[in-house]
Amino acid sequence: MTTEHTAPSEQTAPGDTAAAAAPVRFDTKIAVLLRDDLAPWQKLNATAFLVSGLGTALPEVIGEPYEDADGTAYLAMFRQPVLVFEGSKEVLNAALDRTLSRALPRALFTADLFATGHDEANRAAVRAVPRAGLDLVGLAVHGPRNAVDKVLKGARMHP
């Protein structure tokens, strides 16, 4: 799996489409792994929560704020693509183990969180269950490309 993506280079002049189309290969990867039996709304909800964890803990993954041609300011977002994968419950559990063994930054989402309504309840729901008993439905991870690829072994790109 490669993480080649088209992105503007830091030296791109505004309107320079030739330079903006140059492929960029990032040294790191941001990936979300979702359980393959989730409803579409659950996949979207879990993905949004999972990536928010990476963005708050790893400021280096956030790019510069956006601005349109009229000068309207917009929030900064990730500086690189977020790749979304899916896999079985077993693939997710193995990915969590590999993430922990590599000490990679991670965020998790359990099935219990679909029934909670706020941050404190979310944290309490995770805290109440030992790691081996977590009903894991999503995992976000950031790290060197090769390490993240190994974590995702057995997963497939989300359709």
C-alpha positions as CSV (number, residue, x, y, z in Angstrom):
1,M,0.0,0.0,0.0
2,T,1.4,3.4,-0.9
3,T,0.3,6.8,0.2
4,E,0.8,8.8,-2.9
5,H,-1.5,11.6,-3.3
6,T,-1.7,14.9,-5.2
7,A,-1.2,17.8,-2.9
8,P,0.2,21.3,-3.4
9,S,3.9,21.7,-2.5
10,E,5.0,24.3,0.0
11,Q,6.7,26.2,-2.8
12,T,3.6,26.2,-5.1
13,A,2.5,29.7,-6.3
14,P,-1.2,30.4,-6.2
15,G,-2.7,29.3,-9.5
16,D,0.3,27.2,-10.4
17,T,-1.6,24.0,-11.4
18,A,1.4,22.2,-12.8
19,A,3.3,22.4,-9.4
20,A,0.1,21.7,-7.5
21,A,-0.4,18.4,-9.4
22,A,3.0,17.0,-8.4
23,P,2.5,13.8,-6.4
24,V,3.5,13.9,-2.8
25,R,4.6,10.8,-0.9
26,F,4.2,11.2,2.8
27,D,6.5,9.5,5.3
28,T,3.6,8.8,7.6
29,K,0.1,7.4,7.2
30,I,-3.2,8.2,8.8
31,A,-5.6,5.3,8.7
32,V,-9.0,4.4,10.1
33,L,-10.0,0.7,10.3
34,L,-13.7,0.0,10.7
35,R,-15.5,-3.2,11.4
36,D,-17.2,-4.4,8.2
37,D,-20.6,-5.1,9.8
38,L,-21.5,-1.5,10.7
39,A,-24.4,0.5,9.4
40,P,-23.4,3.4,7.1
41,W,-24.3,6.0,9.8
42,Q,-22.1,4.1,12.3
43,K,-19.2,4.1,10.0
44,L,-19.4,7.8,9.4
45,N,-19.9,8.6,13.1
46,A,-17.0,6.4,14.2
47,T,-14.7,7.8,11.6
48,A,-15.4,11.4,12.6
49,F,-14.8,10.6,16.3
50,L,-11.7,8.5,15.6
51,V,-9.8,11.1,13.5
52,S,-10.7,13.9,16.0
53,G,-8.5,12.0,18.5
54,L,-5.5,12.0,16.2
55,G,-5.9,15.6,15.3
56,T,-6.0,16.7,18.9
57,A,-3.0,14.6,20.1
58,L,-0.8,15.0,17.1
59,P,-0.6,18.7,16.1
60,E,2.0,17.8,13.4
61,V,-0.7,16.1,11.3
62,I,-2.6,19.3,11.0
63,G,-1.9,21.6,8.1
64,E,-2.4,25.4,7.8
65,P,-5.8,27.1,7.9
66,Y,-7.7,27.5,4.6
67,E,-8.8,30.8,3.0
68,D,-10.8,31.3,-0.1
69,A,-10.2,34.0,-2.8
70,D,-12.5,36.3,-0.9
71,G,-10.4,36.1,2.2
72,T,-13.0,34.0,4.2
73,A,-11.1,31.9,6.7
74,Y,-11.7,28.2,7.3
75,L,-10.3,25.7,9.9
76,A,-7.1,23.8,9.3
77,M,-7.4,20.1,8.5
78,F,-5.1,17.1,8.2
79,R,-2.1,17.8,6.0
80,Q,-2.4,14.4,4.4
81,P,-5.1,11.9,3.2
82,V,-6.9,9.8,5.7
83,L,-7.2,6.3,4.4
84,V,-10.3,4.2,5.5
85,F,-10.2,0.5,5.7
86,E,-12.5,-2.2,6.9
87,G,-12.2,-5.7,8.3
88,S,-13.7,-8.3,10.6
89,K,-13.8,-8.1,14.4
90,E,-10.8,-10.4,14.4
91,V,-8.9,-8.1,12.1
92,L,-9.7,-5.1,14.3
93,N,-8.6,-6.9,17.5
94,A,-5.3,-8.0,15.8
95,A,-4.7,-4.4,14.5
96,L,-5.2,-3.0,18.0
97,D,-2.6,-5.5,19.4
98,R,-0.1,-4.6,16.6
99,T,-0.7,-0.9,17.3
100,L,0.0,-1.3,21.0
101,S,3.1,-3.5,20.4
102,R,4.5,-0.7,18.1
103,A,3.4,2.0,20.5
104,L,1.7,4.0,17.7
105,P,-0.7,6.8,18.5
106,R,-4.2,5.4,18.3
107,A,-7.8,6.2,19.0
108,L,-10.5,3.5,19.4
109,F,-14.3,3.4,19.1
110,T,-16.3,0.6,20.7
111,A,-19.9,-0.5,20.0
112,D,-20.9,0.9,23.5
113,L,-20.2,4.5,22.3
114,F,-23.1,4.4,19.9
115,A,-25.4,4.4,22.9
116,T,-23.8,7.2,24.8
117,G,-24.5,10.9,24.4
118,H,-21.4,12.8,25.5
119,D,-17.6,12.7,26.1
120,E,-17.7,11.8,29.8
121,A,-20.1,8.9,29.1
122,N,-17.9,7.7,26.2
123,R,-14.8,7.6,28.4
124,A,-16.7,5.8,31.2
125,A,-18.0,3.2,28.7
126,V,-14.5,2.4,27.5
127,R,-13.0,2.5,31.1
128,A,-15.6,0.0,32.3
129,V,-14.3,-2.8,30.0
130,P,-10.9,-4.6,30.1
131,R,-9.1,-4.4,26.8
132,A,-9.7,-8.0,25.9
133,G,-13.4,-7.5,26.3
134,L,-13.8,-4.3,24.3
135,D,-16.3,-4.6,21.5
136,L,-14.1,-2.8,19.0
137,V,-15.7,-1.3,15.9
138,G,-13.1,1.3,14.9
139,L,-9.5,2.2,15.3
140,A,-7.5,5.2,14.0
141,V,-3.7,5.1,13.8
142,H,-0.9,7.4,12.7
143,G,2.7,6.5,12.2
144,P,5.4,5.6,9.7
145,R,3.8,4.2,6.5
146,N,5.4,0.7,6.9
147,A,4.4,0.4,10.5
148,V,0.8,1.4,9.7
149,D,0.7,-1.0,6.8
150,K,1.7,-3.9,9.2
151,V,-1.0,-2.8,11.7
152,L,-3.6,-3.1,8.9
153,K,-2.6,-6.6,7.8
154,G,-5.8,-8.4,6.7
155,A,-7.8,-5.2,6.2
156,R,-9.0,-4.0,2.9
157,M,-9.7,-0.5,1.6
158,H,-13.2,0.6,2.4
159,P,-15.3,0.6,-0.8
